[in-house]
Amino acid sequence: MRRSVRYLLPVLALLGAAVAHAGQGKFYIVGMGTSKDLVTVRALEVIQSADIVLVETEGERAYWGDFIAGKEVWSRPIALRVMYGADPGKIADPKKRAKAEKGIRARRELLDRVTTAVREGKIVADLQGGDPMVHGLTFMLEELPGDIPTEVIPGVGAFQAASAAVKMSPPFGYDTSAVVLTMDDWEGRVDVNEKLMAAGSTLVVYTMLLDYARFFAQLQKYYPPDTPVAEVVDAGDRAGQKVIRSTVGRFLDEVDYANLPDERHILLVGKFLEVGQARKDFVPEISSGHAPLP
């Protein structure tokens, strides 16, 4: 068992069981952070009380093995993610329609199992990496019957972990303060990335299926070529974390972005990466007779 896990388990014993079972079932979505030692105490309390835990892959089952030993483990198939919300009856392409139908079946089967377990008084914990409120599977809450008690346990997400990795705070771009969390564009989106870039705000880009060539071609229209960017790989992992720095103008030429590990890197774009929190000197307002408030 890893040292961080060995340390946290006695902490739970001291705190006591914060999640009371008492025969009442409940469904939890549990944010597991971006690394084992970034799992919160509250998350561990919920896992400790759980009768059943959900994981998406066998790799996750192994990775969280120290936390879920002895628990009943269910698979949350990747098919759950497929075309959520799509109406198969309105899809002409037979292959796409079949994918949509497969997703509906997978969601229904798992939700029925979860509903039955909770109504039997069991605690079910769905373990999700990072913070489930950012690109997590919160549709589970939308689909469960209204009488099923639910709770979301927030986790340390890639945005926070990547910001810590570069040791700079994204809201501080000196003349910008907005931070846009985004991902690649898709059909039907109205806040497409090129529109979001127009203000020159800090961008934090979740890179699933990102078309880097197109994205940087757009960036170059709105951001000076020397605007710093950073690619953070395995954010929050003390052993594997890596920060790759470049600029809007040079990134495509000097970064091997095609071989970055899938779903394990996040892109940061903005002046905040270099300017820090120091404010520049400014000229007092002569007309008012005094300097503006700091």
N, C-alpha and C positions, 0 to 999 in steps of 0.2 A: 504494500500500500504506500502511495506517495506520501511524503512528509506533510504536505499541506492538508491532505485529507485526514491523516492521523492526528493532526493538531486540532482540527475543527470538530471531530466527533466528541471529544470530551467537553467542548464548549456547549454542544447541544445537551449533553447530560446535565450540565450545571444549570442551563436555562430551563430545563424541563420540557415536557411535550407541549409546545405552544399551539399545536393543531390538535384540538380535541376530537377524538373519533366518536365516542358516545353513541355508536350505532347509526349516526347520520352520515349518509354519503355526500360526496362533493367532488366536483371536477375542477382540477387546477391546470392552468397553463403555467409552466415554470420556466422562467428565463435562467439559463445555465451559464451566462457569461461567455466570454471568448476563450477561456482557459479554465482548467480545473481549479486553480487557486483564486479565481475570480467569481466563483459561485458564492452567493450570499448565504448568510446564516439562516435567513427565512426560507430560502429555497431548500436547504438541507433539512430544516424542520419538516417541511411538507413532504419531502421524499421519505424521510424517516417514518412518517405516519401513514404513507400510502400503502394500499393493498396491491395496487396495480400501477405500473409505470408504462408509458408509451415512448418508444424511440423510433426514428425513421429508418435507420440502417443498422446492419450488423456492426459496422464500424463504430457507430455511436454506442451500441450496446457494450462493446468492448471498452471504449473510451471512458464511459461512465460506470464501468464495472465496480469500482470501489464504493460508489454511492448506492448502487441498486442491488448489491449482492443479497440473495435470499428473497428478492421480490418477484412477483409474477410480472413478466415482461411481455407486452404486446407490440407488434409491429404496426407502425403508422405508415402505410405504403406511400411512396412518392406519387402514386396515381391520384392521391387526394388533391394534389395541387393542380391537376390538369383541368384547364378551361372552366374554373369555378364560375358559376353564374350563367354559363352559356346554355341556351335552349336548343337541344339537339334537333327539335322540329323545325328550326329556322336555319339549319346548316345544310347547304346543298351538297358540299363535298362529302362523299361517303366515309372517307378515311378520317376527316376531322369530326364528323358526326359520331363515328365509332369511338374516338378518343374522348369526346364529351360524355358519351354514355358510360364509358368505362370509369371516368372520374366520378360520375353520379353514383354508380354502383359501389365504388370503393368507399365513398363518403358515407353512404347510407348504411353499409354493413358495419363500419367501425362505430358510427354514431349510435346505431341500435345496440351494439355491445356495451358501449360506454353508458348509455341510458339505463340499460338493464342492471349493470353493476352498481351504479349510483343509487338506483331505487332499492337495491338490496342492502344498502348501507355501507357500500365500499367507497374508499377514497381512491380516485384515479388521478394520477399526475402525468401530464403530457410534457416531456422534457424537450425544450427547444433552445438551441444555441443562441448566444447573444441576448438581445432584448426582444421578446416576442412581439412587442408593439411596433417594431420596425421590420416590415417584410416577414413577419411571423405568420402562423396559421390561426389567426383569431377567428377565421370563419367558423371554427368549431363552435364558438360561442353563439354565432348567428343561427346555427343549424340545430342545436340542442333544444329540446322542449323547454318551455318557460318555467316549469316547476323544478328543473335541475339546478341546484346551487352551484355557482361557479366563482372562481377567483383567479386573477392573473398576478403572478409574482414577477415583478420586473427584474431584469438582469443587466449586467454591464454589457452594452452593445458595442458594435464595431466602431461607431462614431466616437464614443467616449474613449475606447481603447486606442484607436488610431490617433486621436488628439493627444493622448498621453504619450504615445510613441514619439511624436514629433516635438513634444514639450512646448506646444504653442496653442493658444486658445482661439478657436475659429471665429468667435464674434469680433475679435480685435483686428480689423483690417485697416485701422486708423480712420480712413474716410468711408469705410463701409462697416456695417454692423449686422447685416442679415446673413444667415447661414441657410443655404438651400440643401436639403437632403433629397437626392434624386437617384434615378436609375435610367436605363436606356428607354428611349421612347417606344410607344406601341400604338397600334391602330386605335383611334377613338380618343386619345389623350388630347386635351386642349392646352395644358401647361407644358408644351413640348420644351425640350432643353434649350433650343435656340432662343426662345422667348425668355426663359429664365436667365440666360446669360447676359441679356441686354443691360441689366443694372450693374454688372460687374461684381456681384456678390460672391462671397465664399461659396464654393460648391463642394459638397461631400457626396461622392458618387458611389453607390453600391453597384458593383461591376458585373453582376450576373448578365451574361449574353451581350455585354457592351461591345458595340462596334467602335473600336478605338479610332480608326482612321476617320470615320464620319464625325465622331464626337470632337476630335481635335481640330478638324477642319472648321467646325463651328466655333470652337473656342478662339481660334486665330482671328475670327472676324470681330470679336468683342474684347479680347484681353491682349495687352501688349505681349510681344513674344518673350520678354524676360519675366513674365509672371511666374512665380514659383509653383511647382506641383510636387506632390509626393505620393508615391504608391506604397502603402503599408501592407505587408504580407504577414499573416498570422498575428494580427494585432492582439496584444495582451499576453502572448505566450513568451515567457521569459527566455526559453531556449530557442524558439524558432522565429521570433519576431524579426522582421527586416524592413528597413526604410530605404526606398529607392527615390532619390531626389533628381529633379530635372526642371525644365521650364516648358511653358506652352509651346514655344518655338522649336525646342530641341527634342521633346519627348519621343515622337515617332521614330526619330533617327537613332536615338541612343538607348532606348529601353526595349528589352525583349518582351514586350507585353503579351505576345501570342502564347508564351510559355509560362505565364504566371499561373499558379495553382487555382483551379476553378473554385469559386465561392469562398476563397480564403484571402482575398485582397480587396482593398478599398482605396479609392482615388480621392485625394484632397487637392483642391485648386484655389489659390488665392494669395493675396499679399500678406495675410496673417502669418504665413509660414516664415516670414522674415522680419516683419515690422515690429512684432511684439506688442506690448501694451503701452509703451511710452507715447505720449501725445506730443505733437509738434508744437513749437512756439507759434503764437498767433498774435496778430496786431490788435491792440485794445480798440474798443469802439469809441473813437474820438467824439462822435456826435452825442453820445449819451453821457460823457464826462466820466465814465468809469469803465473798467475792463469787464467783459462778460464773466459770469460765474463759471468756475472751473467745472 
